[in-house]
Amino acid sequence: MAMSTGRMLKRLRTYLGRVIRDTGRMIGGDSGLETSFAKLLPLARRVLEQQH
């Protein structure tokens, strides 16, 4: 059973949103982790906000 492109895109965006939120919670003020994810999280948020 094939999924439409729109449905797959929505599912991937949902997964990305979950990963961003979970990662943000796990970092929780740890300055070492904040430094490690300083470039990746904003990039992931930018991808999530893109219009398709």
PDBQT receptor file of N, H, CA, C and O in Angstrom, charges set to zero:
ATOM      1  N   MET A   1       0.843  -1.178   0.000  1.00  0.00    +0.000 N 
ATOM      2  CA  MET A   1       0.000   0.000   0.000  1.00  0.00    +0.000 C 
ATOM      3  C   MET A   1       0.888   1.241   0.000  1.00  0.00    +0.000 C 
ATOM      4  O   MET A   1       1.630   1.475   0.954  1.00  0.00    +0.000 OA
ATOM      5  N   ALA A   2       0.817   2.013  -1.036  1.00  0.00    +0.000 N 
ATOM      6  H   ALA A   2       0.215   1.823  -1.812  1.00  0.00    +0.000 HD
ATOM      7  CA  ALA A   2       1.680   3.187  -1.188  1.00  0.00    +0.000 C 
ATOM      8  C   ALA A   2       1.061   4.398  -0.506  1.00  0.00    +0.000 C 
ATOM      9  O   ALA A   2      -0.148   4.625  -0.552  1.00  0.00    +0.000 OA
ATOM     10  N   MET A   3       1.935   5.159   0.124  1.00  0.00    +0.000 N 
ATOM     11  H   MET A   3       2.917   4.974   0.162  1.00  0.00    +0.000 HD
ATOM     12  CA  MET A   3       1.486   6.403   0.762  1.00  0.00    +0.000 C 
ATOM     13  C   MET A   3       1.721   7.550  -0.208  1.00  0.00    +0.000 C 
ATOM     14  O   MET A   3       2.666   7.523  -0.996  1.00  0.00    +0.000 OA
ATOM     15  N   SER A   4       0.867   8.545  -0.149  1.00  0.00    +0.000 N 
ATOM     16  H   SER A   4       0.098   8.567   0.491  1.00  0.00    +0.000 HD
ATOM     17  CA  SER A   4       1.068   9.700  -1.008  1.00  0.00    +0.000 C 
ATOM     18  C   SER A   4       2.259  10.511  -0.501  1.00  0.00    +0.000 C 
ATOM     19  O   SER A   4       2.648  10.409   0.663  1.00  0.00    +0.000 OA
ATOM     20  N   THR A   5       2.820  11.303  -1.380  1.00  0.00    +0.000 N 
ATOM     21  H   THR A   5       2.505  11.386  -2.325  1.00  0.00    +0.000 HD
ATOM     22  CA  THR A   5       3.984  12.109  -1.031  1.00  0.00    +0.000 C 
ATOM     23  C   THR A   5       3.661  13.068   0.109  1.00  0.00    +0.000 C 
ATOM     24  O   THR A   5       4.481  13.272   1.005  1.00  0.00    +0.000 OA
ATOM     25  N   GLY A   6       2.473  13.653   0.075  1.00  0.00    +0.000 N 
ATOM     26  H   GLY A   6       1.808  13.488  -0.653  1.00  0.00    +0.000 HD
ATOM     27  CA  GLY A   6       2.071  14.589   1.126  1.00  0.00    +0.000 C 
ATOM     28  C   GLY A   6       1.997  13.927   2.495  1.00  0.00    +0.000 C 
ATOM     29  O   GLY A   6       2.405  14.501   3.505  1.00  0.00    +0.000 OA
ATOM     30  N   ARG A   7       1.475  12.720   2.507  1.00  0.00    +0.000 N 
ATOM     31  H   ARG A   7       1.143  12.254   1.687  1.00  0.00    +0.000 HD
ATOM     32  CA  ARG A   7       1.382  11.990   3.780  1.00  0.00    +0.000 C 
ATOM     33  C   ARG A   7       2.757  11.636   4.329  1.00  0.00    +0.000 C 
ATOM     34  O   ARG A   7       3.005  11.740   5.530  1.00  0.00    +0.000 OA
ATOM     35  N   MET A   8       3.648  11.217   3.431  1.00  0.00    +0.000 N 
ATOM     36  H   MET A   8       3.446  11.133   2.455  1.00  0.00    +0.000 HD
ATOM     37  CA  MET A   8       5.007  10.879   3.868  1.00  0.00    +0.000 C 
ATOM     38  C   MET A   8       5.726  12.115   4.400  1.00  0.00    +0.000 C 
ATOM     39  O   MET A   8       6.431  12.055   5.407  1.00  0.00    +0.000 OA
ATOM     40  N   LEU A   9       5.534  13.233   3.706  1.00  0.00    +0.000 N 
ATOM     41  H   LEU A   9       4.961  13.281   2.888  1.00  0.00    +0.000 HD
ATOM     42  CA  LEU A   9       6.161  14.477   4.143  1.00  0.00    +0.000 C 
ATOM     43  C   LEU A   9       5.636  14.884   5.524  1.00  0.00    +0.000 C 
ATOM     44  O   LEU A   9       6.406  15.300   6.389  1.00  0.00    +0.000 OA
ATOM     45  N   LYS A  10       4.329  14.760   5.718  1.00  0.00    +0.000 N 
ATOM     46  H   LYS A  10       3.704  14.422   5.015  1.00  0.00    +0.000 HD
ATOM     47  CA  LYS A  10       3.743  15.102   7.008  1.00  0.00    +0.000 C 
ATOM     48  C   LYS A  10       4.297  14.202   8.114  1.00  0.00    +0.000 C 
ATOM     49  O   LYS A  10       4.596  14.677   9.210  1.00  0.00    +0.000 OA
ATOM     50  N   ARG A  11       4.433  12.918   7.831  1.00  0.00    +0.000 N 
ATOM     51  H   ARG A  11       4.190  12.533   6.941  1.00  0.00    +0.000 HD
ATOM     52  CA  ARG A  11       4.976  11.982   8.816  1.00  0.00    +0.000 C 
ATOM     53  C   ARG A  11       6.423  12.340   9.171  1.00  0.00    +0.000 C 
ATOM     54  O   ARG A  11       6.799  12.327  10.343  1.00  0.00    +0.000 OA
ATOM     55  N   LEU A  12       7.228  12.656   8.160  1.00  0.00    +0.000 N 
ATOM     56  H   LEU A  12       6.923  12.666   7.208  1.00  0.00    +0.000 HD
ATOM     57  CA  LEU A  12       8.622  13.031   8.413  1.00  0.00    +0.000 C 
ATOM     58  C   LEU A  12       8.716  14.324   9.223  1.00  0.00    +0.000 C 
ATOM     59  O   LEU A  12       9.563  14.448  10.108  1.00  0.00    +0.000 OA
ATOM     60  N   ARG A  13       7.842  15.284   8.915  1.00  0.00    +0.000 N 
ATOM     61  H   ARG A  13       7.154  15.183   8.196  1.00  0.00    +0.000 HD
ATOM     62  CA  ARG A  13       7.844  16.537   9.674  1.00  0.00    +0.000 C 
ATOM     63  C   ARG A  13       7.433  16.291  11.131  1.00  0.00    +0.000 C 
ATOM     64  O   ARG A  13       7.957  16.927  12.045  1.00  0.00    +0.000 OA
ATOM     65  N   THR A  14       6.499  15.372  11.336  1.00  0.00    +0.000 N 
ATOM     66  H   THR A  14       6.073  14.855  10.593  1.00  0.00    +0.000 HD
ATOM     67  CA  THR A  14       6.091  15.011  12.692  1.00  0.00    +0.000 C 
ATOM     68  C   THR A  14       7.258  14.405  13.455  1.00  0.00    +0.000 C 
ATOM     69  O   THR A  14       7.515  14.764  14.604  1.00  0.00    +0.000 OA
ATOM     70  N   TYR A  15       7.967  13.474  12.802  1.00  0.00    +0.000 N 
ATOM     71  H   TYR A  15       7.757  13.182  11.868  1.00  0.00    +0.000 HD
ATOM     72  CA  TYR A  15       9.127  12.856  13.444  1.00  0.00    +0.000 C 
ATOM     73  C   TYR A  15      10.187  13.889  13.778  1.00  0.00    +0.000 C 
ATOM     74  O   TYR A  15      10.756  13.867  14.870  1.00  0.00    +0.000 OA
ATOM     75  N   LEU A  16      10.457  14.800  12.842  1.00  0.00    +0.000 N 
ATOM     76  H   LEU A  16       9.995  14.818  11.955  1.00  0.00    +0.000 HD
ATOM     77  CA  LEU A  16      11.469  15.826  13.067  1.00  0.00    +0.000 C 
ATOM     78  C   LEU A  16      11.068  16.721  14.236  1.00  0.00    +0.000 C 
ATOM     79  O   LEU A  16      11.909  17.062  15.068  1.00  0.00    +0.000 OA
ATOM     80  N   GLY A  17       9.813  17.097  14.307  1.00  0.00    +0.000 N 
ATOM     81  H   GLY A  17       9.131  16.819  13.631  1.00  0.00    +0.000 HD
ATOM     82  CA  GLY A  17       9.339  17.923  15.418  1.00  0.00    +0.000 C 
ATOM     83  C   GLY A  17       9.521  17.226  16.760  1.00  0.00    +0.000 C 
ATOM     84  O   GLY A  17       9.923  17.849  17.742  1.00  0.00    +0.000 OA
ATOM     85  N   ARG A  18       9.225  15.936  16.797  1.00  0.00    +0.000 N 
ATOM     86  H   ARG A  18       8.898  15.429  16.000  1.00  0.00    +0.000 HD
ATOM     87  CA  ARG A  18       9.406  15.171  18.034  1.00  0.00    +0.000 C 
ATOM     88  C   ARG A  18      10.868  15.123  18.440  1.00  0.00    +0.000 C 
ATOM     89  O   ARG A  18      11.201  15.298  19.612  1.00  0.00    +0.000 OA
ATOM     90  N   VAL A  19      11.743  14.882  17.463  1.00  0.00    +0.000 N 
ATOM     91  H   VAL A  19      11.473  14.740  16.511  1.00  0.00    +0.000 HD
ATOM     92  CA  VAL A  19      13.172  14.809  17.752  1.00  0.00    +0.000 C 
ATOM     93  C   VAL A  19      13.681  16.146  18.276  1.00  0.00    +0.000 C 
ATOM     94  O   VAL A  19      14.457  16.179  19.231  1.00  0.00    +0.000 OA
ATOM     95  N   ILE A  20      13.252  17.254  17.660  1.00  0.00    +0.000 N 
ATOM     96  H   ILE A  20      12.621  17.227  16.884  1.00  0.00    +0.000 HD
ATOM     97  CA  ILE A  20      13.671  18.582  18.102  1.00  0.00    +0.000 C 
ATOM     98  C   ILE A  20      13.220  18.831  19.536  1.00  0.00    +0.000 C 
ATOM     99  O   ILE A  20      14.009  19.287  20.364  1.00  0.00    +0.000 OA
ATOM    100  N   ARG A  21      11.962  18.536  19.834  1.00  0.00    +0.000 N 
ATOM    101  H   ARG A  21      11.321  18.165  19.162  1.00  0.00    +0.000 HD
ATOM    102  CA  ARG A  21      11.454  18.775  21.192  1.00  0.00    +0.000 C 
ATOM    103  C   ARG A  21      12.135  17.875  22.218  1.00  0.00    +0.000 C 
ATOM    104  O   ARG A  21      12.504  18.337  23.298  1.00  0.00    +0.000 OA
ATOM    105  N   ASP A  22      12.303  16.606  21.894  1.00  0.00    +0.000 N 
ATOM    106  H   ASP A  22      12.003  16.230  21.016  1.00  0.00    +0.000 HD
ATOM    107  CA  ASP A  22      12.952  15.684  22.827  1.00  0.00    +0.000 C 
ATOM    108  C   ASP A  22      14.399  16.076  23.079  1.00  0.00    +0.000 C 
ATOM    109  O   ASP A  22      14.877  16.024  24.212  1.00  0.00    +0.000 OA
ATOM    110  N   THR A  23      15.087  16.465  22.024  1.00  0.00    +0.000 N 
ATOM    111  H   THR A  23      14.698  16.508  21.103  1.00  0.00    +0.000 HD
ATOM    112  CA  THR A  23      16.486  16.879  22.170  1.00  0.00    +0.000 C 
ATOM    113  C   THR A  23      16.582  18.126  23.036  1.00  0.00    +0.000 C 
ATOM    114  O   THR A  23      17.455  18.223  23.898  1.00  0.00    +0.000 OA
ATOM    115  N   GLY A  24      15.692  19.072  22.807  1.00  0.00    +0.000 N 
ATOM    116  H   GLY A  24      14.983  18.993  22.106  1.00  0.00    +0.000 HD
ATOM    117  CA  GLY A  24      15.678  20.287  23.629  1.00  0.00    +0.000 C 
ATOM    118  C   GLY A  24      15.454  19.982  25.100  1.00  0.00    +0.000 C 
ATOM    119  O   GLY A  24      16.076  20.591  25.969  1.00  0.00    +0.000 OA
ATOM    120  N   ARG A  25      14.560  19.035  25.377  1.00  0.00    +0.000 N 
ATOM    121  H   ARG A  25      14.054  18.540  24.670  1.00  0.00    +0.000 HD
ATOM    122  CA  ARG A  25      14.308  18.662  26.769  1.00  0.00    +0.000 C 
ATOM    123  C   ARG A  25      15.511  17.950  27.376  1.00  0.00    +0.000 C 
ATOM    124  O   ARG A  25      15.847  18.174  28.539  1.00  0.00    +0.000 OA
ATOM    125  N   MET A  26      16.157  17.096  26.592  1.00  0.00    +0.000 N 
ATOM    126  H   MET A  26      15.884  16.914  25.648  1.00  0.00    +0.000 HD
ATOM    127  CA  MET A  26      17.311  16.358  27.106  1.00  0.00    +0.000 C 
ATOM    128  C   MET A  26      18.498  17.272  27.381  1.00  0.00    +0.000 C 
ATOM    129  O   MET A  26      19.262  17.039  28.318  1.00  0.00    +0.000 OA
ATOM    130  N   ILE A  27      18.652  18.307  26.571  1.00  0.00    +0.000 N 
ATOM    131  H   ILE A  27      18.031  18.497  25.810  1.00  0.00    +0.000 HD
ATOM    132  CA  ILE A  27      19.749  19.255  26.778  1.00  0.00    +0.000 C 
ATOM    133  C   ILE A  27      19.546  19.974  28.111  1.00  0.00    +0.000 C 
ATOM    134  O   ILE A  27      20.472  20.077  28.916  1.00  0.00    +0.000 OA
ATOM    135  N   GLY A  28      18.345  20.462  28.333  1.00  0.00    +0.000 N 
ATOM    136  H   GLY A  28      17.594  20.378  27.678  1.00  0.00    +0.000 HD
ATOM    137  CA  GLY A  28      17.921  21.044  29.598  1.00  0.00    +0.000 C 
ATOM    138  C   GLY A  28      18.933  21.862  30.376  1.00  0.00    +0.000 C 
ATOM    139  O   GLY A  28      19.055  21.677  31.587  1.00  0.00    +0.000 OA
ATOM    140  N   GLY A  29      19.661  22.758  29.732  1.00  0.00    +0.000 N 
ATOM    141  H   GLY A  29      19.562  22.909  28.749  1.00  0.00    +0.000 HD
ATOM    142  CA  GLY A  29      20.574  23.634  30.447  1.00  0.00    +0.000 C 
ATOM    143  C   GLY A  29      21.990  23.114  30.568  1.00  0.00    +0.000 C 
ATOM    144  O   GLY A  29      22.836  23.790  31.154  1.00  0.00    +0.000 OA
ATOM    145  N   ASP A  30      22.281  21.941  30.037  1.00  0.00    +0.000 N 
ATOM    146  H   ASP A  30      21.595  21.392  29.561  1.00  0.00    +0.000 HD
ATOM    147  CA  ASP A  30      23.637  21.394  30.065  1.00  0.00    +0.000 C 
ATOM    148  C   ASP A  30      24.468  22.157  29.036  1.00  0.00    +0.000 C 
ATOM    149  O   ASP A  30      24.265  22.004  27.832  1.00  0.00    +0.000 OA
ATOM    150  N   SER A  31      25.402  22.974  29.511  1.00  0.00    +0.000 N 
ATOM    151  H   SER A  31      25.567  23.098  30.489  1.00  0.00    +0.000 HD
ATOM    152  CA  SER A  31      26.141  23.858  28.607  1.00  0.00    +0.000 C 
ATOM    153  C   SER A  31      26.976  23.091  27.585  1.00  0.00    +0.000 C 
ATOM    154  O   SER A  31      27.155  23.562  26.462  1.00  0.00    +0.000 OA
ATOM    155  N   GLY A  32      27.484  21.929  27.952  1.00  0.00    +0.000 N 
ATOM    156  H   GLY A  32      27.338  21.546  28.864  1.00  0.00    +0.000 HD
ATOM    157  CA  GLY A  32      28.241  21.120  26.999  1.00  0.00    +0.000 C 
ATOM    158  C   GLY A  32      27.377  20.643  25.851  1.00  0.00    +0.000 C 
ATOM    159  O   GLY A  32      27.782  20.689  24.690  1.00  0.00    +0.000 OA
ATOM    160  N   LEU A  33      26.170  20.180  26.189  1.00  0.00    +0.000 N 
ATOM    161  H   LEU A  33      25.841  20.143  27.132  1.00  0.00    +0.000 HD
ATOM    162  CA  LEU A  33      25.253  19.718  25.143  1.00  0.00    +0.000 C 
ATOM    163  C   LEU A  33      24.725  20.880  24.315  1.00  0.00    +0.000 C 
ATOM    164  O   LEU A  33      24.536  20.754  23.105  1.00  0.00    +0.000 OA
ATOM    165  N   GLU A  34      24.484  22.023  24.979  1.00  0.00    +0.000 N 
ATOM    166  H   GLU A  34      24.637  22.125  25.962  1.00  0.00    +0.000 HD
ATOM    167  CA  GLU A  34      24.025  23.193  24.230  1.00  0.00    +0.000 C 
ATOM    168  C   GLU A  34      25.045  23.578  23.173  1.00  0.00    +0.000 C 
ATOM    169  O   GLU A  34      24.682  23.925  22.049  1.00  0.00    +0.000 OA
ATOM    170  N   THR A  35      26.318  23.517  23.531  1.00  0.00    +0.000 N 
ATOM    171  H   THR A  35      26.612  23.235  24.444  1.00  0.00    +0.000 HD
ATOM    172  CA  THR A  35      27.379  23.832  22.585  1.00  0.00    +0.000 C 
ATOM    173  C   THR A  35      27.397  22.824  21.448  1.00  0.00    +0.000 C 
ATOM    174  O   THR A  35      27.557  23.195  20.286  1.00  0.00    +0.000 OA
ATOM    175  N   SER A  36      27.235  21.554  21.779  1.00  0.00    +0.000 N 
ATOM    176  H   SER A  36      27.105  21.251  22.724  1.00  0.00    +0.000 HD
ATOM    177  CA  SER A  36      27.268  20.497  20.764  1.00  0.00    +0.000 C 
ATOM    178  C   SER A  36      26.137  20.636  19.754  1.00  0.00    +0.000 C 
ATOM    179  O   SER A  36      26.329  20.381  18.565  1.00  0.00    +0.000 OA
ATOM    180  N   PHE A  37      24.970  21.037  20.217  1.00  0.00    +0.000 N 
ATOM    181  H   PHE A  37      24.814  21.245  21.183  1.00  0.00    +0.000 HD
ATOM    182  CA  PHE A  37      23.799  21.120  19.345  1.00  0.00    +0.000 C 
ATOM    183  C   PHE A  37      23.523  22.538  18.849  1.00  0.00    +0.000 C 
ATOM    184  O   PHE A  37      22.475  22.786  18.252  1.00  0.00    +0.000 OA
ATOM    185  N   ALA A  38      24.441  23.465  19.084  1.00  0.00    +0.000 N 
ATOM    186  H   ALA A  38      25.292  23.263  19.569  1.00  0.00    +0.000 HD
ATOM    187  CA  ALA A  38      24.218  24.871  18.746  1.00  0.00    +0.000 C 
ATOM    188  C   ALA A  38      23.948  25.088  17.260  1.00  0.00    +0.000 C 
ATOM    189  O   ALA A  38      23.165  25.969  16.906  1.00  0.00    +0.000 OA
ATOM    190  N   LYS A  39      24.570  24.315  16.394  1.00  0.00    +0.000 N 
ATOM    191  H   LYS A  39      25.206  23.599  16.683  1.00  0.00    +0.000 HD
ATOM    192  CA  LYS A  39      24.344  24.478  14.955  1.00  0.00    +0.000 C 
ATOM    193  C   LYS A  39      23.239  23.574  14.439  1.00  0.00    +0.000 C 
ATOM    194  O   LYS A  39      22.514  23.943  13.515  1.00  0.00    +0.000 OA
ATOM    195  N   LEU A  40      23.106  22.399  15.023  1.00  0.00    +0.000 N 
ATOM    196  H   LEU A  40      23.695  22.099  15.773  1.00  0.00    +0.000 HD
ATOM    197  CA  LEU A  40      22.164  21.413  14.491  1.00  0.00    +0.000 C 
ATOM    198  C   LEU A  40      20.703  21.744  14.777  1.00  0.00    +0.000 C 
ATOM    199  O   LEU A  40      19.863  21.621  13.885  1.00  0.00    +0.000 OA
ATOM    200  N   LEU A  41      20.382  22.159  15.993  1.00  0.00    +0.000 N 
ATOM    201  H   LEU A  41      21.064  22.259  16.718  1.00  0.00    +0.000 HD
ATOM    202  CA  LEU A  41      18.977  22.422  16.327  1.00  0.00    +0.000 C 
ATOM    203  C   LEU A  41      18.384  23.574  15.520  1.00  0.00    +0.000 C 
ATOM    204  O   LEU A  41      17.271  23.439  15.012  1.00  0.00    +0.000 OA
ATOM    205  N   PRO A  42      19.082  24.700  15.383  1.00  0.00    +0.000 N 
ATOM    206  CA  PRO A  42      18.499  25.756  14.536  1.00  0.00    +0.000 C 
ATOM    207  C   PRO A  42      18.299  25.314  13.083  1.00  0.00    +0.000 C 
ATOM    208  O   PRO A  42      17.327  25.706  12.438  1.00  0.00    +0.000 OA
ATOM    209  N   LEU A  43      19.213  24.508  12.582  1.00  0.00    +0.000 N 
ATOM    210  H   LEU A  43      20.003  24.190  13.106  1.00  0.00    +0.000 HD
ATOM    211  CA  LEU A  43      19.076  24.001  11.218  1.00  0.00    +0.000 C 
ATOM    212  C   LEU A  43      17.855  23.088  11.110  1.00  0.00    +0.000 C 
ATOM    213  O   LEU A  43      17.095  23.176  10.146  1.00  0.00    +0.000 OA
ATOM    214  N   ALA A  44      17.673  22.223  12.086  1.00  0.00    +0.000 N 
ATOM    215  H   ALA A  44      18.290  22.152  12.869  1.00  0.00    +0.000 HD
ATOM    216  CA  ALA A  44      16.509  21.331  12.084  1.00  0.00    +0.000 C 
ATOM    217  C   ALA A  44      15.213  22.131  12.182  1.00  0.00    +0.000 C 
ATOM    218  O   ALA A  44      14.228  21.798  11.522  1.00  0.00    +0.000 OA
ATOM    219  N   ARG A  45      15.208  23.178  12.998  1.00  0.00    +0.000 N 
ATOM    220  H   ARG A  45      16.008  23.448  13.534  1.00  0.00    +0.000 HD
ATOM    221  CA  ARG A  45      14.008  24.026  13.110  1.00  0.00    +0.000 C 
ATOM    222  C   ARG A  45      13.710  24.728  11.790  1.00  0.00    +0.000 C 
ATOM    223  O   ARG A  45      12.551  24.881  11.403  1.00  0.00    +0.000 OA
ATOM    224  N   ARG A  46      14.773  25.153  11.104  1.00  0.00    +0.000 N 
ATOM    225  H   ARG A  46      15.714  25.028  11.419  1.00  0.00    +0.000 HD
ATOM    226  CA  ARG A  46      14.610  25.805   9.817  1.00  0.00    +0.000 C 
ATOM    227  C   ARG A  46      13.995  24.850   8.799  1.00  0.00    +0.000 C 
ATOM    228  O   ARG A  46      13.103  25.233   8.043  1.00  0.00    +0.000 OA
ATOM    229  N   VAL A  47      14.465  23.623   8.782  1.00  0.00    +0.000 N 
ATOM    230  H   VAL A  47      15.190  23.311   9.396  1.00  0.00    +0.000 HD
ATOM    231  CA  VAL A  47      13.901  22.620   7.869  1.00  0.00    +0.000 C 
ATOM    232  C   VAL A  47      12.438  22.371   8.203  1.00  0.00    +0.000 C 
ATOM    233  O   VAL A  47      11.604  22.253   7.306  1.00  0.00    +0.000 OA
ATOM    234  N   LEU A  48      12.126  22.291   9.492  1.00  0.00    +0.000 N 
ATOM    235  H   LEU A  48      12.804  22.387  10.221  1.00  0.00    +0.000 HD
ATOM    236  CA  LEU A  48      10.736  22.040   9.913  1.00  0.00    +0.000 C 
ATOM    237  C   LEU A  48       9.813  23.172   9.495  1.00  0.00    +0.000 C 
ATOM    238  O   LEU A  48       8.653  22.928   9.164  1.00  0.00    +0.000 OA
ATOM    239  N   GLU A  49      10.303  24.401   9.504  1.00  0.00    +0.000 N 
ATOM    240  H   GLU A  49      11.245  24.600   9.774  1.00  0.00    +0.000 HD
ATOM    241  CA  GLU A  49       9.475  25.557   9.179  1.00  0.00    +0.000 C 
ATOM    242  C   GLU A  49       9.322  25.793   7.668  1.00  0.00    +0.000 C 
ATOM    243  O   GLU A  49       8.492  26.599   7.247  1.00  0.00    +0.000 OA
ATOM    244  N   GLN A  50      10.109  25.099   6.866  1.00  0.00    +0.000 N 
ATOM    245  H   GLN A  50      10.783  24.444   7.208  1.00  0.00    +0.000 HD
ATOM    246  CA  GLN A  50      10.036  25.292   5.416  1.00  0.00    +0.000 C 
ATOM    247  C   GLN A  50       8.675  24.884   4.885  1.00  0.00    +0.000 C 
ATOM    248  O   GLN A  50       8.054  23.930   5.353  1.00  0.00    +0.000 OA
ATOM    249  N   GLN A  51       8.240  25.632   3.904  1.00  0.00    +0.000 N 
ATOM    250  H   GLN A  51       8.745  26.408   3.524  1.00  0.00    +0.000 HD
ATOM    251  CA  GLN A  51       7.016  25.278   3.194  1.00  0.00    +0.000 C 
ATOM    252  C   GLN A  51       7.371  24.264   2.123  1.00  0.00    +0.000 C 
ATOM    253  O   GLN A  51       8.449  24.342   1.534  1.00  0.00    +0.000 OA
ATOM    254  N   HIS A  52       6.503  23.332   1.865  1.00  0.00    +0.000 N 
ATOM    255  H   HIS A  52       5.627  23.268   2.344  1.00  0.00    +0.000 HD
ATOM    256  CA  HIS A  52       6.791  22.326   0.843  1.00  0.00    +0.000 C 
ATOM    257  C   HIS A  52       6.260  22.684  -0.497  1.00  0.00    +0.000 C 
ATOM    258  O   HIS A  52       6.431  21.926  -1.451  1.00  0.00    +0.000 OA
TER     259      HIS A  52
